[in-house]
Amino acid sequence: MAKKTTDAGRQNSGYASYLTFKLDLVKSAMLRQANQVYRHELGLDVRSLRLLRAICDNPGVTATGLRELTLVEKTLLSKDLAELVGLKLVRRSIHPDDARHHQLWPTARGKQVRVASDDLGHAMEAVMLSVLSPDEHAVLDELLGKLAREFLAETGDLEDLLAVLEKHTAKARRLRGAG
């Protein structure tokens, strides 16, 4: 019989100390809860609502533009857009400058669902983040915004990152050898 992982066992593991693991853990738990509530209340999941919100904020956006805005993978984007169109929350029209592309527009019902999802989303976020003080919440938001801007910036250079990593790796090797 397989041994069940406990929270204490996870906290003692080296991988659990990494920020990326902690962020992924929090993200997964929050998404799981949000998906349950959104599906129950609106019949849509977080990703579909992210697309709907982006379309409402950018009427006439193309699928390519939407993918760049939302970071949703192309196949999932196509599937979710088909669902939004089928539910009559979004409509497509041929792009006036290029018939190979479609523009995406929110319908009146799509705008209503977006407003309801925003109200619900803000309420859920308040509950999920209630373990933080208002000041901690503000700091978290600021820090995550800073990281997001950095990682989304087009100016990041892989060669610079690899050089920094090599420097830190060499230092770690020296420390291990000295210990």
TADA-V215317 format. One record per residue. N is the residue number from 1. SS is DSSP state (2 for helix, 1 for strand, 0 for the rest). PHI is phi in whole degrees, -180 to 180 (* if undefined). Layout:
n=N ss=SS phi=PHI
n=N ss=SS phi=PHI
//
This chain:
n=1 ss=0 phi=*
n=2 ss=0 phi=-72
n=3 ss=0 phi=-79
n=4 ss=0 phi=-78
n=5 ss=0 phi=-74
n=6 ss=0 phi=-106
n=7 ss=2 phi=-60
n=8 ss=2 phi=-64
n=9 ss=2 phi=-64
n=10 ss=2 phi=-67
n=11 ss=2 phi=-67
n=12 ss=0 phi=-83
n=13 ss=0 phi=-83
n=14 ss=2 phi=-62
n=15 ss=2 phi=-65
n=16 ss=2 phi=-72
n=17 ss=2 phi=-83
n=18 ss=0 phi=-76
n=19 ss=2 phi=-58
n=20 ss=2 phi=-62
n=21 ss=2 phi=-67
n=22 ss=2 phi=-62
n=23 ss=2 phi=-63
n=24 ss=2 phi=-66
n=25 ss=2 phi=-61
n=26 ss=2 phi=-64
n=27 ss=2 phi=-59
n=28 ss=2 phi=-62
n=29 ss=2 phi=-65
n=30 ss=2 phi=-67
n=31 ss=2 phi=-65
n=32 ss=2 phi=-60
n=33 ss=2 phi=-65
n=34 ss=2 phi=-63
n=35 ss=2 phi=-60
n=36 ss=2 phi=-61
n=37 ss=2 phi=-68
n=38 ss=2 phi=-62
n=39 ss=2 phi=-64
n=40 ss=2 phi=-67
n=41 ss=2 phi=-85
n=42 ss=2 phi=-124
n=43 ss=0 phi=77
n=44 ss=0 phi=-131
n=45 ss=0 phi=-101
n=46 ss=2 phi=-58
n=47 ss=2 phi=-64
n=48 ss=2 phi=-62
n=49 ss=2 phi=-69
n=50 ss=2 phi=-61
n=51 ss=2 phi=-66
n=52 ss=2 phi=-60
n=53 ss=2 phi=-61
n=54 ss=2 phi=-65
n=55 ss=2 phi=-67
n=56 ss=2 phi=-62
n=57 ss=2 phi=-80
n=58 ss=0 phi=-135
n=59 ss=0 phi=-57
n=60 ss=0 phi=93
n=61 ss=1 phi=-63
n=62 ss=1 phi=-90
n=63 ss=2 phi=-61
n=64 ss=2 phi=-63
n=65 ss=2 phi=-63
n=66 ss=2 phi=-66
n=67 ss=2 phi=-62
n=68 ss=2 phi=-67
n=69 ss=2 phi=-71
n=70 ss=2 phi=-105
n=71 ss=0 phi=62
n=72 ss=0 phi=-89
n=73 ss=0 phi=-60
n=74 ss=2 phi=-55
n=75 ss=2 phi=-66
n=76 ss=2 phi=-66
n=77 ss=2 phi=-60
n=78 ss=2 phi=-61
n=79 ss=2 phi=-63
n=80 ss=2 phi=-68
n=81 ss=2 phi=-64
n=82 ss=2 phi=-59
n=83 ss=2 phi=-66
n=84 ss=2 phi=-63
n=85 ss=2 phi=-69
n=86 ss=2 phi=-61
n=87 ss=0 phi=-84
n=88 ss=0 phi=61
n=89 ss=0 phi=-97
n=90 ss=1 phi=-138
n=91 ss=1 phi=-124
n=92 ss=1 phi=-110
n=93 ss=1 phi=-140
n=94 ss=1 phi=-68
n=95 ss=0 phi=-65
n=96 ss=0 phi=-66
n=97 ss=0 phi=-95
n=98 ss=0 phi=-156
n=99 ss=0 phi=-65
n=100 ss=0 phi=-77
n=101 ss=0 phi=-117
n=102 ss=1 phi=-115
n=103 ss=1 phi=-96
n=104 ss=1 phi=-115
n=105 ss=1 phi=-130
n=106 ss=1 phi=-75
n=107 ss=0 phi=-87
n=108 ss=2 phi=-59
n=109 ss=2 phi=-66
n=110 ss=2 phi=-62
n=111 ss=2 phi=-66
n=112 ss=2 phi=-65
n=113 ss=2 phi=-64
n=114 ss=2 phi=-61
n=115 ss=2 phi=-61
n=116 ss=2 phi=-62
n=117 ss=2 phi=-68
n=118 ss=2 phi=-66
n=119 ss=2 phi=-60
n=120 ss=2 phi=-65
n=121 ss=2 phi=-63
n=122 ss=2 phi=-65
n=123 ss=2 phi=-65
n=124 ss=2 phi=-63
n=125 ss=2 phi=-61
n=126 ss=2 phi=-61
n=127 ss=2 phi=-68
n=128 ss=2 phi=-63
n=129 ss=0 phi=-99
n=130 ss=0 phi=-66
n=131 ss=0 phi=-73
n=132 ss=0 phi=-100
n=133 ss=0 phi=-73
n=134 ss=2 phi=-56
n=135 ss=2 phi=-67
n=136 ss=2 phi=-63
n=137 ss=2 phi=-61
n=138 ss=2 phi=-63
n=139 ss=2 phi=-66
n=140 ss=2 phi=-58
n=141 ss=2 phi=-61
n=142 ss=2 phi=-65
n=143 ss=2 phi=-66
n=144 ss=2 phi=-66
n=145 ss=2 phi=-61
n=146 ss=2 phi=-63
n=147 ss=2 phi=-63
n=148 ss=2 phi=-61
n=149 ss=2 phi=-60
n=150 ss=2 phi=-65
n=151 ss=2 phi=-76
n=152 ss=2 phi=-88
n=153 ss=0 phi=-65
n=154 ss=0 phi=-77
n=155 ss=0 phi=-85
n=156 ss=0 phi=-60
n=157 ss=0 phi=-114
n=158 ss=2 phi=-59
n=159 ss=2 phi=-63
n=160 ss=2 phi=-64
n=161 ss=2 phi=-62
n=162 ss=2 phi=-64
n=163 ss=2 phi=-64
n=164 ss=2 phi=-64
n=165 ss=2 phi=-63
n=166 ss=2 phi=-63
n=167 ss=2 phi=-61
n=168 ss=2 phi=-69
n=169 ss=2 phi=-65
n=170 ss=2 phi=-63
n=171 ss=2 phi=-63
n=172 ss=2 phi=-63
n=173 ss=2 phi=-63
n=174 ss=2 phi=-62
n=175 ss=2 phi=-64
n=176 ss=2 phi=-65
n=177 ss=2 phi=-69
n=178 ss=2 phi=-78
n=179 ss=0 phi=-81
//
